[in-house]
Amino acid sequence: MNPAFFQDMAPPPDLYAVDRALAAELRWRLPADVAVIMGPRYEALGKATTGELLALSEEAERDVPRHVPYGPWGRRVDELRLSPAWKGLKEFSASHGLVAAGYDPRLGSHRRVAQAAMLHVFSATSASAMCPLAMTDAAARVLTDLAPAPLRDRLVPRLTSSEPASFITSGQWMTERTGGSDVSGTSTVARRLQSGTPEGDVYGLHGVKWFTSATTSEMALALGRIDDDGAVVDGSKGLSLFCVDVTRNDDDSGYLGITVNRLKDKLGTRALPTAELTLTGVPARLLGEPGQGVRSIVGMLNITRFYNAIAASSAMAQAVFRARAYSWKRSAFGLPLAGQPLHAATLDAVEADAAGALALVMELGWLMGKAETGVASDDEKRRLRALIPLAKLTTGKQVVSCVSECLECFGGAGYVEDTGLPRMLRDAQVLPIWEGTTNVLSLDVLRAEQRDQAFSAVLSWLSDGVRGLSATLPTSALLTLQDTATRLVLAAQAASAAGGSILESRARALALTTGYAAEALLLAQTAEKSGKSDAVQRFADFVSHRLCLAV
């Protein structure tokens, strides 16, 4: 026994330097000219995640947001007191161009792949600052597509700025007490205040928004029903989309047309201000056509679900690295944990899982970049439509199981608050919930199939891709993937033929199996293109972990 012994743990890593899966993806995903532009940016960002960003993140987690409803003399002030580090995280995000990269014309159709790698390196050390970035990017996309030119030209350059002094973020005010993903019960009413302004018609919004993340953002997108002289259309068809400028009253007595009821006391993401708001005529500008709000937020959801999947891949990669680093420091029964065969196999499985999530994120980025720059084929657009919900739901389930497994690798220390490890699991748990739960997104895949045959496009891509894989890949893993793809197509055909409640009841299993099979295919393609033995091993480990029976 050594009474002077004290265990230590590796700090959060520079994922750009240590994530072998990320290196393998970038080697074949980025053309040489884009790699030249992005290489120095990745290196600078990665180094900052272990220094400046880590310090900001830890301070923001210690000094969580507070709501001060009243001033010392009883005036309503609705002050949201944030750590200075939260502002620092916003400035850090701008200076590294994390949102701007998705709109950089120099990167061409590879802009979203290049951006995904940056966000993957950033997210796990961001104290949930990834959330406002997701909504900011989504707002930029929606305003670019729908806003009148004066409104677009005022806001989009600031939402996509890489200058901290001009960069603004956006919130989303969608959820109400009646429900989350089902917005048809939205009760917020919009009453016209002014027509024909250069930036669009102005309405006053009245209602309660139950969850508003990044409440301190300078603007927000919100859904509401236009009250046309007392005539309000119920259901989803009556919803319109609005852009809100979030401003303080001139005398600083709270926000213009907004009362902050409270900050939410959440399981995780505690550094992120999430509030419940009452809207009392807050001015907002109509985006798109009246009654087309649900259709108008499709572009927004595509972006936020993309970011959600990246947040999952980032959290998984960091958790795996920290568990693996600890396994070399911690000994049991005369050997480092890394030398224990069962423990080593467990670490290989979760590392492969993280690599699979990243591969799916990168494929999503590649398709999104092509779609946004107008070079995607019709088949790629259809595949993208289904792959967005599939990627989000699959990585959302993976991240919770992966981070939980990695915490278990630390034994009792993984359950102790001041190690910082429990926070990783709490923050991971929101990712299956944000932007649509697993069941909601599984049904969204069915809708995508009914409207665009989008799920069929994914299955065709999967079947064709599996048939095109090289026989040099590990035989057992290759045969298992081929068998999975064949059985998946048959199961989808049988469920589709049954229809109705049977099809719906099988949607979740079909979606998750498709997500895992897609990750396996992409890992196989990465292994072929990179020619690296570690990439081949990750493919084999992933198939064994996710597609094989337990014994």
Protein Blocks (a to p, Z undefined) as FASTA:
>chain_A
ZZkbccdddddddfklmmmklmmmmmmmpcfklmmmmmmmmmmmmmmmmmmmmmmmmmmm
mmccdddfbafkopafkpacddfklmmmmmmmmmnommmmmmcfklmmmlmmmmmmmmmm
mmmmnnommmmmmmmmmmmmmmmmmmcfklmmmmmmmmmpcbfklpccddddfbcfkbmk
lmmlpcbdcddfbghianbpadddedddfbdghklbcbdcddddddeehiacehjklpcc
ddddddddfklnajehiacfbacddfblmlpccdddddehiacddehjehilmmmmmmmm
mmmmmmmmmmmmmmmmmmmmmmmmmmmmpccehiafklpmklmmmmmmmmmmmmmmmmmm
mmmmmmmmmmmnopacfklmmmmmmmmmmmmmmmmmmmmmmmmmmmmmnmmmlmpmklom
mmmmmmmmmmmmggpafklmmmmmmmmmmmnommmmmmmmmmmmmmmpcfkbcfklmmmm
mmmmmmmmmmmmmmmmngmmllmmmmmmmmmmmmmmmmmmmmmmmmmmnopaklmmmmmm
mmmmmmmcfZZ
